[in-house]
Amino acid sequence: MIHHIAIGTPHPARLAKFYRELPGAVPVKEFHYESGELRSVWIQCDSILLMLEEGKAQAPKNLVFSLTPSNRSLWKEWLKTVKITNHTDFTIYFKDSDGNGLGISSYPEKLPPEIEMS
């Protein structure tokens, strides 16, 4: 079981703005340095806690979210706000505001035809 995923970023506020807009994302907490500067932002994505940490840009190759019948309409609308970089029969890939690879996947089912890949 995965508890959390941490992504390093030189711009935690900008990156947090992007992730807060993902379908189903729930902001949890912000942490600040003594100077008041933002240090990290925690965002709940279903059962996984996403921690956006100030520092060197570091992330997994691709962070892929689940496309399910219950969130399909939200993702369908949200995908209109980003540029699709690639897709397979099961997964659509795009990037966050730092250029990190992201995706949504319906595996083991093929992507439903109503999900646009523009």
Summary of the structure (lengths in Angstrom):
residues: 118
radius of gyration: 14.6
end to end distance: 33.3
largest distance: 49.9
contacts: 323
relative contact order: 0.21
helix: 16%
strand: 40%
